[in-house]
Amino acid sequence: MAAYRKTEPTYEPVGATSGDLPLGYGHTRRRVRLGSGQAAFDRASQALLSWQMHRHSGLAVATDGPVEQDRTVVLGLGFGLSLVIPCRVVYVVDEHARQGFAYGTLPDHPEQGEEAFVVTLDDNGSVWFDITAFSRPGGPLVRWAGPVGRAIQSMATTRYERALAALAVAA
């Protein structure tokens, strides 16, 4: 992981998931209701910012601590870290009724792009989870996978949604 701390994101513009998504990438925007009330918001926020959502979705997580700006995280898929997925937190959302972050891809990641995860408590008390992403293949193998790669991304997004929904209602 130390080597990844010295690298830069493999895409531009960094931070774009907070606004208009860039051309030349596949885009994802998904929203799911997690529940209602301050307690559900607090549980979902804590699970998101402590990497528990990632762990509960089946990923191995190697990092030095909770989510914070410029934190490097290496996610792994498979037994141990079979598929290495290095990322860097590029921004953090820390507002009264919105919590979350975005991370961007680093060298050796199978893709290039950024993904944002934001939990919101709306005025009606509903707790929402938004995932916004843009990505493109990071190498020839992923490019060759084409639609299979997109299907895997969609499955991963669904796993994130299900994991955080379960963590938001856990007592």
Buried (B, 14 or more C-beta within 10 A) or exposed (E): EEEBEEEEBBBEEBBBBEEEBBEEBBEBEBEBEBBBEEEBBBBBBBBBBBBBBBBBBEBBBBBEEBBEEEBBBBBBBEEEBEBBBBBBBBBBBBEEEBBBBBBBBBEBBBBBBBBBBBBBBEEEEBBBBBBBBBBBBBEEEBEEBEEEBEEBBEEBBBBBBBBBBBBBBEE
